[in-house]
């Protein structure tokens, strides 16, 4: 939104985009929990989630997912015709992603592509059409999220193989998965650099870009095929820092 408007997009846009995000994410996460509830119950890492423990019922999560989808649709309608027209397609990916691990190890990139829809959605919410920077940011999100999802999937290799679930670590092994993750994060850095060029962001952005590169290097330095003990640090903490740095660098680059 900030990039598309070259500044503050206005409260109307920010408000409805935020509600669309809340609705879309709620629909996706609730659907994921319902679809995976039997698998989650069998996996020691996820057996403590609400549905396997019986704290919540599947019908309640389905209702929550439906409410999220409705909220996203209403918010899209309040933004512009293109957002409304594309909202059902976005919801298809948000719901459909949860099934992909059952039949393809490319699910990491499908997840990244699905989350990347948010970048395109924020852009067209402001401009009402696509432009090259939105597509570059979409690509950056696709490979960034796929990269750290590849890392995250390394902890479930044994379970995935035993239950016929598909992932790069389960199919090709943990060392190969970590190398593919590095390649994806190299592409992330390249895409963010291209974004800075296309949008003519200033020095502050490039300082932020260097910080992001350093964080990506650090993320991969603290894990290896022989030692995944700091996987949660790499997955949750470092990527959270990267998200904040990119936002601050973008706003700062535009401001200055």
Residue frames as qw, qx, qy, qz and C-alpha x, y, z in Angstrom:
[[0.000, 0.885, 0.465, 0.000, 0.00, 0.00, 0.00],
 [0.311, -0.801, 0.100, 0.502, 2.79, 2.38, 0.91],
 [0.399, -0.182, 0.596, 0.673, 4.69, 1.68, -2.29],
 [0.248, 0.540, 0.708, 0.380, 1.62, 1.97, -4.50],
 [0.062, -0.935, -0.348, -0.017, 0.58, 5.29, -3.00],
 [0.501, 0.451, -0.204, 0.710, 4.16, 6.60, -2.64],
 [0.075, -0.329, 0.415, -0.845, 3.25, 7.44, 0.93],
 [0.301, 0.138, 0.745, -0.579, 0.12, 7.20, 3.07],
 [0.040, -0.219, -0.825, -0.519, -2.73, 5.48, 1.17],
 [0.430, -0.315, -0.084, -0.842, -5.50, 6.96, 3.32],
 [0.381, -0.157, 0.739, -0.533, -7.52, 5.58, 6.20],
 [0.816, 0.238, 0.065, -0.523, -10.27, 4.15, 3.96],
 [0.730, 0.433, -0.525, -0.069, -7.81, 1.96, 2.06],
 [0.125, 0.397, -0.809, 0.415, -5.77, 1.01, 5.12],
 [0.550, -0.106, 0.532, -0.635, -8.90, 0.09, 7.06],
 [0.879, 0.250, 0.031, -0.404, -10.50, -2.09, 4.43],
 [0.611, 0.481, -0.625, 0.064, -7.21, -3.74, 3.42],
 [0.099, -0.358, 0.788, -0.492, -6.58, -4.56, 7.08],
 [0.718, 0.039, 0.423, -0.551, -10.04, -6.11, 7.39],
 [0.829, 0.412, -0.293, -0.241, -9.46, -8.06, 4.17],
 [0.336, 0.484, -0.767, 0.255, -6.19, -9.35, 5.62],
 [0.377, -0.211, 0.706, -0.561, -7.86, -10.35, 8.89],
 [0.825, 0.205, 0.182, -0.493, -10.67, -12.10, 7.02],
 [0.738, 0.488, -0.452, -0.112, -8.39, -13.87, 4.57],
 [0.183, 0.439, -0.809, 0.344, -5.92, -15.02, 7.20],
 [0.542, -0.122, 0.594, -0.582, -8.71, -16.18, 9.53],
 [0.872, 0.297, -0.032, -0.388, -10.29, -18.18, 6.71],
 [0.618, 0.510, -0.596, 0.054, -6.95, -19.74, 5.74],
 [0.018, 0.394, -0.801, 0.450, -5.79, -20.63, 9.24],
 [0.659, -0.036, 0.477, -0.580, -9.15, -21.98, 10.39],
 [0.865, 0.358, -0.186, -0.297, -9.45, -24.08, 7.23],
 [0.433, 0.518, -0.716, 0.179, -5.92, -25.39, 7.71],
 [0.270, -0.288, 0.760, -0.517, -6.70, -26.52, 11.25],
 [0.804, 0.141, 0.287, -0.502, -9.88, -28.30, 10.13],
 [0.784, 0.482, -0.353, -0.166, -8.27, -29.98, 7.13],
 [0.458, 0.457, -0.702, 0.295, -5.21, -31.11, 9.12],
 [0.577, -0.536, 0.318, -0.528, -6.91, -31.99, 12.40],
 [0.993, -0.094, 0.022, -0.062, -6.44, -35.75, 12.01],
 [0.722, 0.433, -0.282, 0.461, -2.83, -35.37, 10.88],
 [0.059, -0.685, 0.363, -0.629, -2.18, -32.90, 13.71],
 [0.799, -0.453, 0.181, -0.352, -3.51, -35.38, 16.25],
 [0.983, 0.054, -0.045, 0.167, -0.97, -37.98, 15.08],
 [0.539, 0.548, -0.250, 0.589, 2.02, -35.61, 15.05],
 [0.582, -0.483, -0.437, 0.486, 3.58, -35.08, 18.51],
 [0.280, -0.005, 0.004, 0.960, 4.61, -31.54, 17.47],
 [0.266, -0.211, -0.249, -0.907, 1.01, -30.49, 16.72],
 [0.403, -0.364, -0.839, -0.036, -1.04, -32.79, 18.95],
 [0.214, -0.401, -0.535, 0.712, -1.48, -29.98, 21.47],
 [0.111, -0.120, -0.286, -0.944, -3.47, -27.79, 19.10],
 [0.442, 0.001, 0.368, -0.818, -7.05, -26.95, 19.97],
 [0.783, 0.131, -0.276, -0.542, -8.91, -29.33, 17.65],
 [0.614, 0.158, -0.769, 0.087, -6.89, -32.46, 18.47],
 [0.107, 0.049, -0.742, 0.660, -7.34, -31.73, 22.18],
 [0.174, -0.573, -0.790, -0.130, -11.06, -31.15, 21.78],
 [0.137, -0.401, -0.305, 0.853, -10.92, -27.57, 23.06],
 [0.399, 0.412, -0.121, -0.810, -12.63, -26.45, 19.85],
 [0.693, 0.288, 0.658, -0.067, -14.91, -28.36, 17.49],
 [0.371, 0.073, 0.608, 0.698, -14.49, -28.62, 13.72],
 [0.105, 0.746, 0.606, 0.256, -17.91, -27.05, 13.14],
 [0.245, -0.890, -0.134, 0.361, -16.82, -23.98, 15.11],
 [0.387, -0.436, 0.437, 0.685, -13.66, -23.61, 13.03],
 [0.300, 0.381, 0.707, 0.514, -15.64, -24.05, 9.82],
 [0.023, -0.896, -0.443, 0.002, -17.97, -21.24, 10.90],
 [0.340, -0.766, 0.132, 0.530, -14.96, -19.07, 11.70],
 [0.413, -0.086, 0.611, 0.670, -13.47, -19.81, 8.26],
 [0.191, 0.641, 0.654, 0.352, -16.73, -18.90, 6.54],
 [0.162, -0.929, -0.240, 0.229, -16.97, -15.66, 8.52],
 [0.408, -0.543, 0.344, 0.648, -13.41, -14.78, 7.50],
 [0.355, 0.221, 0.682, 0.600, -14.22, -15.39, 3.84],
 [0.050, 0.835, 0.530, 0.136, -17.29, -13.17, 4.04],
 [0.293, -0.853, -0.018, 0.431, -15.31, -10.40, 5.73],
 [0.418, -0.277, 0.509, 0.699, -12.64, -10.57, 3.03],
 [0.260, 0.479, 0.691, 0.475, -15.28, -10.40, 0.29],
 [0.078, -0.919, -0.381, 0.068, -17.01, -7.40, 1.84],
 [0.370, -0.718, 0.181, 0.561, -13.70, -5.59, 2.32],
 [0.411, -0.004, 0.619, 0.669, -12.69, -6.28, -1.30],
 [0.160, 0.705, 0.624, 0.295, -16.03, -4.91, -2.50],
 [0.198, -0.930, -0.199, 0.239, -15.44, -1.70, -0.56],
 [0.465, -0.487, 0.346, 0.653, -12.04, -1.17, -2.20],
 [0.308, 0.517, -0.377, -0.704, -12.50, -1.41, -5.97],
 [0.875, 0.263, -0.038, -0.405, -13.93, -3.69, -8.72],
 [0.600, 0.467, -0.647, 0.054, -10.64, -5.49, -9.42],
 [0.122, -0.324, 0.797, -0.495, -10.19, -6.40, -5.75],
 [0.714, 0.064, 0.399, -0.572, -13.72, -7.77, -5.68],
 [0.817, 0.412, -0.277, -0.293, -13.27, -9.72, -8.92],
 [0.515, 0.446, -0.706, 0.196, -10.04, -11.35, -7.71],
 [0.440, -0.443, 0.551, -0.553, -11.14, -12.04, -4.13],
 [0.947, -0.018, 0.141, -0.287, -12.69, -15.47, -4.95],
 [0.790, 0.450, -0.371, 0.189, -9.47, -16.55, -6.66],
 [0.054, 0.581, -0.608, 0.539, -7.44, -15.45, -3.64],
 [0.692, -0.297, 0.415, -0.510, -9.78, -17.40, -1.36],
 [0.953, 0.220, -0.167, -0.122, -9.37, -20.47, -3.56],
 [0.561, 0.469, -0.550, 0.404, -5.62, -20.40, -2.90],
 [0.244, -0.503, 0.522, -0.644, -6.07, -19.58, 0.80],
 [0.845, -0.143, 0.297, -0.421, -8.32, -22.62, 1.25],
 [0.920, 0.341, -0.183, -0.066, -6.70, -24.92, -1.30],
 [0.230, 0.683, -0.639, 0.267, -3.16, -24.61, 0.04],
 [0.570, -0.418, 0.587, -0.396, -4.00, -26.80, 3.03],
 [0.942, 0.149, 0.245, -0.172, -4.52, -29.79, 0.73],
 [0.558, 0.731, -0.387, -0.064, -1.34, -29.47, -1.36],
 [0.178, -0.589, 0.775, -0.144, 1.00, -31.32, 0.98],
 [0.796, 0.026, 0.548, -0.254, -1.05, -34.43, 0.32],
 [0.836, 0.436, 0.323, 0.084, 0.02, -34.66, -3.31],
 [0.601, 0.681, -0.065, 0.413, 2.99, -32.40, -4.17],
 [0.660, -0.382, -0.173, 0.624, 6.31, -31.38, -2.64],
 [0.248, 0.388, 0.163, 0.872, 5.94, -27.98, -4.34],
 [0.338, -0.777, -0.529, -0.041, 3.59, -26.99, -1.51],
 [0.470, -0.471, -0.138, 0.734, 6.29, -24.67, -0.11],
 [0.146, -0.015, 0.332, 0.932, 6.08, -22.44, -3.19],
 [0.220, -0.571, -0.655, -0.444, 2.30, -22.66, -3.34],
 [0.430, -0.707, -0.431, 0.360, 2.24, -21.35, 0.23],
 [0.347, -0.343, 0.084, 0.869, 4.64, -18.54, -0.73],
 [0.018, 0.268, 0.556, 0.787, 2.59, -17.66, -3.79],
 [0.313, -0.675, -0.651, -0.149, -0.58, -17.66, -1.70],
 [0.406, -0.678, -0.268, 0.551, 0.86, -15.33, 0.95],
 [0.314, -0.127, 0.298, 0.892, 2.31, -13.20, -1.83],
 [0.011, 0.639, 0.644, 0.421, -1.22, -12.46, -2.99],
 [0.311, -0.796, -0.359, 0.376, -1.32, -10.02, -0.07],
 [0.328, -0.392, 0.224, 0.830, 1.32, -7.85, -1.75],
 [0.070, 0.246, 0.642, 0.723, -0.59, -7.74, -5.02],
 [0.202, -0.715, -0.666, -0.070, -3.83, -7.13, -3.13],
 [0.321, -0.694, -0.201, 0.613, -2.37, -4.19, -1.25],
 [0.232, -0.183, 0.407, 0.864, -1.11, -2.69, -4.50],
 [0.060, -0.370, -0.683, -0.626, -4.33, -2.99, -6.50],
 [0.237, -0.714, -0.607, 0.257, -6.34, -1.78, -3.50],
 [0.200, -0.629, -0.006, 0.751, -4.56, 1.55, -4.01],
 [0.004, -0.373, 0.494, 0.785, -4.19, 1.71, -7.79],
 [0.725, 0.380, 0.288, -0.497, -6.91, -0.55, -9.11],
 [0.828, 0.516, -0.211, -0.061, -4.50, -2.32, -11.48],
 [0.885, -0.265, 0.135, 0.358, -1.24, -4.28, -11.50],
 [0.273, 0.902, -0.333, 0.020, 2.20, -2.78, -12.09],
 [0.714, 0.380, -0.541, 0.229, 5.67, -4.32, -12.28],
 [0.019, -0.474, 0.649, -0.594, 6.70, -3.52, -8.66],
 [0.759, -0.204, 0.285, -0.548, 3.69, -5.44, -7.33],
 [0.951, 0.209, -0.210, -0.091, 4.70, -8.52, -9.30],
 [0.464, 0.499, -0.594, 0.428, 8.32, -8.25, -8.15],
 [0.322, -0.403, 0.566, -0.643, 7.22, -7.99, -4.52],
 [0.909, -0.023, 0.058, -0.412, 4.87, -10.94, -5.05],
 [0.828, 0.339, -0.422, 0.144, 7.80, -12.98, -6.35],
 [0.138, 0.523, -0.615, 0.574, 10.00, -11.85, -3.43],
 [0.618, -0.295, 0.419, -0.596, 7.37, -13.04, -0.96],
 [0.946, 0.137, -0.164, -0.243, 6.92, -16.33, -2.80],
 [0.736, 0.342, -0.499, 0.305, 10.58, -17.33, -2.59],
 [0.068, -0.496, 0.558, -0.662, 11.15, -15.83, 0.88],
 [0.733, -0.231, 0.318, -0.555, 8.25, -17.74, 2.44],
 [0.945, 0.198, -0.246, -0.086, 9.05, -20.91, 0.49],
 [0.449, 0.517, -0.595, 0.421, 12.61, -20.66, 1.77],
 [0.199, -0.364, 0.662, -0.624, 11.75, -20.55, 5.43],
 [0.867, -0.043, 0.121, -0.482, 8.92, -23.07, 5.00],
 [0.799, 0.342, -0.489, 0.072, 11.50, -25.48, 3.59],
 [0.161, 0.414, -0.693, 0.567, 13.51, -24.98, 6.77],
 [0.568, -0.224, 0.394, -0.687, 10.44, -25.45, 8.97],
 [0.911, 0.116, -0.175, -0.355, 9.49, -28.68, 7.17],
 [0.455, 0.452, -0.740, 0.202, 12.82, -30.27, 8.10],
 [0.272, -0.289, 0.717, -0.574, 11.51, -31.07, 11.58],
 [0.768, 0.118, 0.359, -0.517, 8.71, -33.28, 10.21],
 [0.367, 0.453, -0.726, -0.364, 10.65, -35.47, 7.77],
 [0.013, -0.059, 0.989, -0.133, 10.08, -38.75, 9.61],
 [0.395, 0.388, 0.622, -0.554, 6.40, -38.06, 10.21],
 [0.502, 0.559, -0.177, -0.636, 5.77, -36.90, 6.63],
 [0.301, 0.346, -0.845, -0.276, 7.41, -40.00, 5.14],
 [0.106, 0.072, 0.953, -0.276, 5.52, -42.32, 7.47],
 [0.356, 0.527, 0.594, -0.491, 2.15, -40.77, 6.61],
 [0.491, 0.437, 0.615, 0.434, 2.62, -40.21, 2.88],
 [0.058, 0.948, 0.173, -0.261, 2.84, -36.41, 3.08],
 [0.706, 0.461, 0.142, 0.519, 4.93, -34.52, 0.55],
 [0.171, -0.960, 0.110, 0.192, 7.68, -31.96, 1.14],
 [0.517, 0.727, -0.435, 0.123, 11.13, -31.26, -0.25],
 [0.217, -0.578, 0.734, -0.283, 12.88, -32.52, 2.93],
 [0.787, -0.028, 0.552, -0.276, 10.80, -35.70, 2.91],
 [0.841, 0.530, 0.076, -0.075, 11.38, -36.28, -0.80],
 [0.627, 0.660, -0.280, 0.306, 15.01, -35.22, -1.22],
 [0.730, -0.207, -0.389, 0.523, 16.43, -35.10, 2.31],
 [0.307, -0.882, -0.198, 0.297, 17.28, -32.34, 4.77],
 [0.452, -0.393, 0.295, 0.744, 20.65, -31.29, 3.26],
 [0.233, 0.335, 0.608, 0.680, 19.07, -30.78, -0.17],
 [0.131, -0.833, -0.528, -0.103, 16.15, -28.88, 1.37],
 [0.386, -0.765, -0.059, 0.512, 18.49, -26.48, 3.16],
 [0.370, -0.147, 0.456, 0.796, 20.38, -25.79, -0.07],
 [0.075, 0.573, 0.643, 0.503, 17.12, -25.11, -1.90],
 [0.276, -0.863, -0.378, 0.190, 16.12, -22.77, 0.94],
 [0.411, -0.523, 0.168, 0.728, 19.39, -20.86, 0.52],
 [0.250, 0.192, 0.596, 0.739, 18.74, -20.51, -3.20],
 [0.086, -0.760, -0.603, -0.227, 15.26, -19.18, -2.51],
 [0.343, -0.842, -0.187, 0.371, 16.59, -16.60, -0.09],
 [0.398, -0.227, 0.376, 0.805, 19.24, -15.55, -2.58],
 [0.091, 0.474, 0.635, 0.603, 16.40, -14.92, -5.03],
 [0.257, -0.834, -0.470, 0.131, 14.58, -13.01, -2.27],
 [0.383, -0.613, 0.064, 0.688, 17.52, -10.63, -1.87],
 [0.269, 0.043, 0.557, 0.784, 17.75, -10.17, -5.64],
 [0.036, -0.657, -0.664, -0.356, 14.01, -9.45, -5.95],
 [0.308, -0.839, -0.312, 0.322, 14.09, -6.92, -3.11],
 [0.365, -0.390, 0.273, 0.800, 17.03, -5.21, -4.82],
 [0.138, 0.315, 0.651, 0.676, 15.09, -5.04, -8.09],
 [0.172, -0.795, -0.581, -0.018, 12.13, -3.63, -6.17],
 [0.354, -0.699, -0.081, 0.616, 14.33, -0.85, -4.81],
 [0.263, -0.126, 0.481, 0.827, 15.49, 0.04, -8.33],
 [0.023, 0.495, 0.727, 0.476, 12.00, -0.03, -9.86],
 [0.262, -0.840, -0.475, -0.019, 10.49, 2.14, -7.14],
 [0.324, 0.637, -0.157, 0.681, 13.48, 4.51, -6.85],
 [0.652, -0.730, -0.203, 0.020, 13.76, 4.12, -3.11],
 [0.096, 0.898, -0.336, 0.266, 16.49, 6.07, -1.39],
 [0.314, 0.489, -0.740, 0.337, 19.58, 5.18, 0.69],
 [0.514, -0.291, 0.568, -0.573, 17.55, 4.20, 3.74],
 [0.931, 0.153, 0.010, -0.332, 16.01, 1.35, 1.76],
 [0.723, 0.466, -0.492, 0.134, 19.41, 0.06, 0.71],
 [0.083, -0.464, 0.713, -0.519, 20.65, 0.12, 4.30],
 [0.752, -0.080, 0.399, -0.519, 17.59, -1.94, 5.19],
 [0.879, 0.365, -0.252, -0.176, 18.29, -4.26, 2.27],
 [0.386, 0.509, -0.702, 0.315, 21.81, -4.91, 3.61],
 [0.403, -0.296, 0.646, -0.577, 20.32, -5.69, 7.03],
 [0.888, 0.138, 0.115, -0.423, 17.88, -8.14, 5.42],
 [0.736, 0.462, -0.493, 0.039, 20.74, -9.88, 3.58],
 [0.076, 0.462, -0.746, 0.473, 22.69, -10.12, 6.84],
 [0.638, -0.143, 0.487, -0.579, 19.64, -11.60, 8.62],
 [0.912, 0.276, -0.134, -0.273, 19.14, -14.16, 5.85],
 [0.524, 0.490, -0.654, 0.240, 22.80, -15.17, 6.11],
 [0.220, -0.359, 0.694, -0.584, 22.46, -15.44, 9.89],
 [0.825, 0.001, 0.172, -0.538, 19.29, -17.49, 9.54],
 [0.907, 0.299, -0.287, -0.068, 21.11, -20.10, 7.51],
 [0.315, 0.554, -0.660, 0.398, 24.23, -20.00, 9.67],
 [0.391, -0.353, 0.613, -0.588, 22.44, -21.17, 12.83],
 [0.876, 0.066, 0.352, -0.323, 20.97, -24.34, 11.33],
 [0.192, 0.472, -0.801, -0.315, 22.42, -27.31, 9.51],
 [0.773, -0.003, -0.529, -0.350, 21.39, -30.81, 8.52],
 [0.568, 0.004, -0.734, 0.373, 23.18, -32.05, 11.65],
 [0.189, -0.285, -0.566, 0.750, 21.77, -29.46, 14.05],
 [0.142, -0.546, -0.512, -0.648, 18.20, -28.17, 13.87],
 [0.370, -0.467, -0.639, 0.486, 17.99, -27.15, 17.52],
 [0.047, -0.434, -0.139, 0.889, 17.72, -23.45, 16.65],
 [0.126, 0.360, 0.741, 0.553, 15.13, -23.96, 13.94],
 [0.104, -0.815, -0.564, 0.085, 12.46, -22.01, 15.83],
 [0.265, -0.676, 0.045, 0.686, 14.83, -19.05, 16.16],
 [0.202, -0.110, 0.604, 0.763, 15.47, -19.14, 12.40],
 [0.021, 0.483, 0.789, 0.379, 11.83, -19.62, 11.46],
 [0.194, -0.832, -0.518, 0.045, 9.98, -17.31, 13.84],
 [0.360, -0.758, -0.067, 0.540, 12.38, -14.69, 15.19],
 [0.355, -0.265, 0.429, 0.787, 14.66, -13.92, 12.25],
 [0.132, 0.417, 0.685, 0.583, 11.89, -13.79, 9.67],
 [0.173, -0.855, -0.471, 0.132, 9.85, -11.56, 11.97],
 [0.335, -0.643, 0.116, 0.679, 12.80, -9.14, 12.06],
 [0.302, 0.047, 0.611, 0.730, 13.10, -9.27, 8.27],
 [0.046, 0.698, 0.663, 0.267, 9.44, -8.32, 7.81],
 [0.241, -0.884, -0.237, 0.322, 9.79, -5.29, 10.09],
 [0.402, -0.446, 0.332, 0.728, 13.08, -4.19, 8.50],
 [0.268, 0.303, 0.661, 0.632, 11.60, -4.29, 4.99],
 [0.062, -0.840, -0.528, -0.111, 8.62, -2.19, 6.07],
 [0.342, -0.823, -0.043, 0.451, 10.71, 0.38, 7.93],
 [0.427, -0.248, 0.470, 0.731, 13.25, 0.58, 5.10],
 [0.211, 0.511, 0.662, 0.507, 10.50, 1.08, 2.52],
 [0.148, -0.913, -0.378, 0.034, 8.76, 3.80, 4.51],
 [0.428, -0.702, 0.136, 0.553, 12.09, 5.46, 5.25],
 [0.443, 0.017, 0.562, 0.698, 13.17, 5.24, 1.63],
 [0.114, 0.700, 0.576, 0.408, 9.98, 6.93, 0.46],
 [0.299, -0.893, -0.262, 0.211, 10.05, 9.56, 3.20],
 [0.396, -0.678, 0.260, 0.562, 13.61, 10.66, 2.50]]
